[in-house]
């Protein structure tokens, strides 16, 4: 699984709060955020565990280094 695929699965896992990411993907800023999330995912020491959790439909939020970014995006959506 590539980092891009893992980030896609991660955003799908949090789909209720993050559907707008796909809508904003065309904007420069969101594109930068998604690239940074891919970079963080690619360097993550929990990649194997994350892949297994995402495949099982579980949330990796307790150990995911992208979790603060996801929470921030969710709070921006709610505002």
C-alpha distances in whole Angstrom, upper triangle without the diagonal:
4,7,8,6,6,10,11,10,12,15,15,16,18,19,23,24,21,22,24,21,20,24,24,21,24,26,25,25,22,20,21,20,17,16,17,15,12,14,14,11,10,13,13,14,13,9,9,12,11,8,11,13,11,11,15,16,17,17,16,18,20,18,16,17,17,19,22,21,20,24,25,24,25,28,29,28,31,33
4,5,5,6,9,10,11,12,14,15,16,19,19,23,23,20,21,22,19,18,22,22,19,21,23,22,22,20,17,18,17,14,13,14,12,9,11,12,9,8,11,12,14,14,10,11,14,12,10,14,15,13,14,17,18,19,18,16,19,21,19,16,16,15,18,21,19,19,23,24,22,24,27,27,27,30,32
4,5,5,6,8,10,10,12,14,15,16,18,21,21,18,19,20,17,17,20,20,17,19,20,20,19,17,15,15,14,11,10,11,9,5,7,8,6,5,9,9,12,12,9,11,14,11,10,14,15,13,14,18,17,18,16,15,16,19,16,13,13,12,15,17,16,16,19,20,19,21,24,24,24,27,29
4,5,5,6,9,10,11,12,14,15,16,20,19,16,16,17,14,13,17,17,13,16,18,17,17,14,12,13,12,9,8,10,9,6,9,10,8,8,12,13,16,15,12,15,16,13,12,16,16,14,15,18,18,18,17,16,17,20,18,15,15,13,16,18,16,15,19,20,18,20,23,23,22,25,27
4,5,5,6,8,10,10,12,14,15,18,19,16,16,18,15,14,18,18,15,18,20,20,20,17,15,16,15,12,12,14,11,9,12,13,10,10,14,14,16,15,12,13,15,12,10,13,14,11,12,15,15,16,15,15,17,20,18,15,16,14,16,19,17,16,20,21,19,20,24,24,23,26,28
4,5,5,6,9,10,10,12,14,17,17,15,16,18,15,15,19,19,16,20,21,21,20,17,16,17,15,11,12,13,10,8,11,11,7,9,12,11,13,12,9,10,11,8,7,11,11,8,10,13,13,13,12,11,13,16,14,11,13,11,13,16,15,14,17,19,18,19,22,22,22,24,27
4,5,5,6,8,10,11,12,15,15,12,13,15,12,12,16,15,13,16,18,18,17,13,13,13,11,8,9,10,7,6,10,9,7,9,12,12,15,13,11,13,14,10,10,14,13,10,13,15,14,14,12,11,13,16,14,11,12,9,11,14,12,11,14,16,14,15,19,19,18,21,24
4,5,5,6,9,10,10,14,14,11,11,13,10,10,14,14,12,15,17,18,17,14,13,15,13,9,11,13,10,9,13,13,11,13,16,15,18,16,14,15,16,12,11,14,14,10,12,15,13,14,13,13,14,18,17,14,15,12,14,16,14,12,16,17,15,16,19,19,18,21,24
4,5,5,6,9,9,13,14,12,12,15,13,13,16,17,15,19,21,22,21,17,17,18,16,13,14,15,12,11,15,14,11,13,16,15,17,15,12,13,13,10,9,11,10,7,8,11,9,11,10,11,13,16,16,13,15,13,13,17,15,13,16,18,16,16,20,21,19,22,25
4,5,5,7,8,12,12,10,12,14,12,13,16,17,15,19,20,21,19,16,16,17,14,11,14,14,10,10,14,12,10,13,15,13,16,13,12,13,13,9,9,12,10,7,10,12,10,10,8,8,9,13,12,10,12,9,10,13,12,9,12,15,13,13,17,18,17,19,22
4,5,5,6,9,9,6,8,10,8,9,13,13,12,16,17,18,17,13,14,15,12,10,13,14,10,11,15,14,12,15,17,16,19,17,15,17,16,13,13,15,13,10,13,15,12,12,10,11,11,15,15,12,13,10,11,13,11,8,11,13,11,11,15,15,14,16,19
4,5,5,8,10,8,8,11,10,10,13,15,14,18,19,21,20,16,17,19,16,13,16,17,14,14,18,17,15,17,20,18,21,18,16,18,17,13,13,15,13,9,11,13,10,11,10,12,13,17,17,14,17,14,14,16,15,12,14,16,14,13,17,18,16,18,21
4,5,8,10,9,10,14,13,14,17,18,17,21,22,24,22,18,19,20,17,15,18,18,15,15,18,17,15,18,20,18,19,17,15,16,15,11,12,13,10,7,10,10,7,8,7,9,10,13,14,12,15,13,12,15,14,11,13,16,14,13,17,18,16,18,21
4,6,6,6,8,11,11,12,15,16,16,20,20,22,20,16,18,19,16,14,17,17,14,16,19,17,15,19,21,18,21,18,17,19,17,14,15,16,13,11,14,14,10,10,8,10,10,13,15,12,15,12,10,13,12,8,10,13,11,9,13,14,13,14,17
4,5,5,5,9,9,10,12,14,14,18,19,21,20,16,17,19,16,15,18,19,16,17,20,19,18,21,23,21,24,21,20,21,20,16,17,18,16,13,15,15,12,13,11,14,13,17,18,16,18,15,14,16,14,11,12,14,12,10,14,15,12,14,17
4,6,6,9,11,12,13,15,16,20,20,23,21,18,20,21,19,17,21,21,18,20,23,22,21,24,26,24,26,24,23,24,23,19,20,21,18,15,18,18,14,14,13,16,15,18,20,18,20,17,15,17,15,12,12,14,12,9,13,14,11,12,15
4,6,8,9,11,12,13,15,18,18,20,18,15,18,19,16,15,19,19,16,19,22,20,19,23,25,23,25,23,23,25,23,19,20,22,19,17,19,20,16,16,13,15,14,17,19,17,18,15,13,14,12,9,9,11,8,6,9,10,7,8,12
4,5,5,8,10,10,11,15,15,17,15,12,14,16,13,12,16,16,14,16,19,18,17,20,22,21,24,22,21,23,22,18,19,21,19,16,19,19,16,16,14,15,14,18,19,16,17,13,12,13,11,8,10,11,7,7,10,10,8,10,13
4,5,6,7,9,10,13,15,17,16,13,14,17,15,13,17,18,16,17,21,20,19,22,25,24,27,24,23,25,24,20,21,22,20,17,19,20,17,18,16,18,17,21,22,19,20,16,16,17,15,12,13,14,11,10,13,13,10,12,15
4,5,5,6,8,11,12,14,13,10,13,15,13,12,16,17,16,17,21,21,20,23,25,25,28,26,25,27,27,23,23,25,23,20,22,24,20,21,19,20,19,23,24,20,21,17,17,17,14,12,14,13,9,10,12,11,8,11,13
4,5,5,6,9,10,12,11,7,9,12,10,9,12,14,12,14,17,17,17,19,22,21,25,23,22,25,24,20,21,23,22,18,21,23,20,20,18,19,18,21,22,18,18,14,15,15,12,10,13,12,8,10,13,11,9,13,15
4,5,5,8,10,13,13,9,10,13,12,10,13,15,14,15,18,19,18,20,23,23,26,25,23,25,25,21,21,24,22,19,21,23,20,21,19,20,20,24,24,20,20,17,18,18,15,13,16,16,12,13,16,15,13,16,18
4,6,7,9,12,12,10,11,14,13,12,15,18,17,18,21,22,21,23,26,26,30,28,26,29,29,25,25,27,26,22,24,26,23,24,22,23,23,26,27,23,23,19,20,20,17,15,18,17,13,14,16,14,12,15,17
4,5,6,9,9,6,8,11,11,10,13,15,15,16,19,20,20,22,25,25,28,28,26,29,29,25,25,28,26,23,25,27,25,25,23,23,22,26,26,22,22,18,19,19,15,14,16,15,11,13,15,12,11,15,16
4,5,8,8,5,5,9,9,8,10,13,13,13,16,18,18,19,22,23,26,26,24,26,27,23,23,26,25,22,24,26,24,25,22,22,22,25,25,21,21,17,18,19,15,14,17,16,13,15,17,15,14,18,19
4,6,9,7,7,10,11,11,12,15,16,16,18,20,21,22,25,26,29,29,27,30,30,27,26,30,29,25,27,30,27,28,26,26,26,29,29,25,24,20,22,22,18,18,21,19,16,18,20,17,17,20,21
4,6,6,6,9,10,11,12,14,15,17,18,20,21,23,25,26,29,29,28,31,31,28,28,31,30,27,29,31,29,29,27,27,26,29,28,25,23,20,21,21,17,17,20,17,14,17,19,15,15,19,19
4,6,5,6,9,10,11,12,14,15,17,18,20,21,23,24,28,28,27,30,31,27,28,31,30,27,30,32,30,30,28,27,26,29,28,24,22,19,21,20,17,18,20,18,15,19,20,17,17,21,21
4,5,5,6,9,10,11,12,14,15,17,18,20,21,22,26,27,25,29,29,26,27,30,29,26,29,31,29,28,26,25,23,26,25,22,20,16,18,17,13,15,17,14,12,16,17,14,15,18,18
4,5,5,6,9,10,10,12,14,15,16,18,20,21,24,24,23,26,26,23,24,27,25,23,25,28,25,25,22,22,20,24,23,19,18,14,16,15,12,12,15,13,10,13,15,12,13,16,17
4,5,5,6,9,10,11,12,14,15,16,19,20,24,24,22,25,26,22,23,26,25,22,25,27,25,26,23,22,22,25,24,20,18,15,17,17,13,14,17,16,13,16,18,16,16,20,20
4,5,5,6,9,10,10,12,14,15,17,18,22,23,21,25,26,22,23,26,26,23,26,28,26,26,23,22,21,24,22,19,17,14,16,16,12,14,17,15,13,17,18,16,17,21,21
4,5,5,6,9,10,10,12,14,15,16,20,20,19,23,23,20,21,24,23,21,24,26,24,23,20,19,18,20,19,16,14,10,13,12,8,10,13,11,10,13,15,13,15,18,18
4,5,5,6,9,10,10,12,14,15,19,19,17,20,21,17,18,21,20,18,20,23,21,21,18,17,17,20,19,15,13,10,13,13,10,10,14,13,11,14,16,15,16,19,20
4,5,5,6,9,10,10,13,14,18,18,17,20,21,18,18,22,22,19,22,25,23,23,21,19,19,21,20,16,14,12,15,15,12,13,17,16,14,18,20,18,19,23,24
4,5,5,6,8,10,11,12,16,17,16,19,20,17,18,22,21,19,22,25,23,23,20,18,17,19,17,14,11,9,13,12,10,12,15,14,13,17,18,18,19,22,23
4,5,5,6,9,10,10,14,14,13,17,17,14,15,19,18,16,19,21,20,19,16,14,14,16,14,11,9,6,10,11,8,9,13,13,12,15,17,17,17,20,22
4,5,5,6,9,10,13,14,12,15,16,13,14,17,17,15,18,20,19,19,17,15,15,18,16,12,11,9,13,14,12,12,16,16,15,18,20,20,20,24,25
4,5,5,6,9,12,14,12,16,17,15,16,19,19,18,20,23,22,22,19,17,17,19,16,13,11,10,14,15,13,14,18,18,17,20,22,22,23,26,27
4,5,5,6,10,11,10,14,15,13,14,18,17,16,19,21,21,19,17,14,14,15,12,9,7,7,11,12,11,12,15,16,16,18,20,20,22,24,26
4,5,5,9,9,7,11,12,9,11,14,14,13,16,18,18,17,14,12,13,14,12,8,8,7,11,13,12,12,16,17,17,18,21,21,22,25,26
4,6,9,10,8,11,13,11,12,15,16,15,17,20,20,19,18,15,16,18,14,12,11,11,14,16,15,16,19,20,20,22,25,25,26,28,30
4,6,9,8,12,13,12,14,17,17,17,19,22,22,21,19,15,16,17,13,11,10,11,14,16,15,17,20,20,21,23,25,26,27,29,31
4,5,6,9,10,9,11,14,14,14,17,19,19,17,15,12,13,13,10,8,7,9,12,14,14,15,18,19,20,21,24,25,26,28,29
4,6,8,9,9,12,14,14,15,17,19,20,18,16,13,14,13,10,9,9,12,14,16,17,18,20,22,23,24,26,28,29,30,32
4,6,5,6,9,10,10,12,14,15,16,14,13,9,11,11,8,8,9,11,13,16,17,17,19,21,22,23,25,27,27,29,31
4,6,5,6,9,10,10,12,14,15,14,13,10,13,13,10,9,10,12,14,17,17,17,19,22,22,23,25,27,27,29,31
4,5,5,6,9,10,11,12,14,13,13,11,14,15,12,12,14,15,17,20,20,20,22,25,25,25,28,30,30,31,34
4,6,5,6,9,10,11,12,10,11,8,12,12,9,10,13,14,15,18,19,18,20,23,23,24,26,28,28,29,32
4,5,5,6,8,10,10,9,8,6,9,10,9,8,11,11,12,16,16,15,17,20,20,20,23,25,25,26,29
4,6,5,6,9,10,10,10,9,13,14,12,11,14,14,15,19,19,17,20,22,22,22,25,27,26,28,31
4,6,5,6,9,8,10,9,13,14,13,13,16,17,17,21,21,19,22,25,24,24,27,29,28,29,33
4,5,5,6,5,6,6,10,11,11,11,15,15,14,18,19,17,19,22,22,21,24,26,25,26,29
4,5,5,5,7,7,11,13,13,11,15,14,14,18,18,15,18,21,20,19,22,24,23,24,28
4,5,8,10,11,14,16,16,15,18,18,18,21,21,19,21,24,23,22,26,27,26,28,31
4,6,9,11,14,15,16,16,19,19,18,22,22,20,22,25,24,23,26,28,27,28,31
4,7,9,12,14,15,15,18,17,16,20,20,17,19,22,21,19,23,25,23,24,27
4,7,9,11,12,12,16,15,14,18,18,16,17,20,20,18,21,24,23,23,27
4,5,8,9,9,13,12,10,14,15,12,13,17,16,15,18,20,20,20,24
4,6,6,6,9,10,8,12,13,11,13,16,16,16,19,21,21,22,24
4,6,5,8,8,6,9,11,9,10,13,14,13,15,18,18,19,21
4,6,9,10,8,10,13,12,12,15,17,16,18,21,21,21,24
4,6,9,8,11,13,13,13,16,18,18,19,22,23,23,26
4,5,5,9,10,10,11,14,15,15,17,19,20,21,24
4,5,7,8,10,11,13,14,16,17,19,20,22,23
4,6,5,6,9,10,11,12,14,15,17,19,20
4,5,5,6,9,10,10,12,14,15,16,18
4,5,5,6,9,10,10,12,14,15,16
4,5,5,6,9,10,10,12,14,15
4,5,5,6,9,10,11,12,14
4,5,5,6,9,10,11,12
4,5,5,6,9,10,11
4,5,5,6,9,10
4,5,5,6,9
4,5,5,6
4,5,5
4,6
4
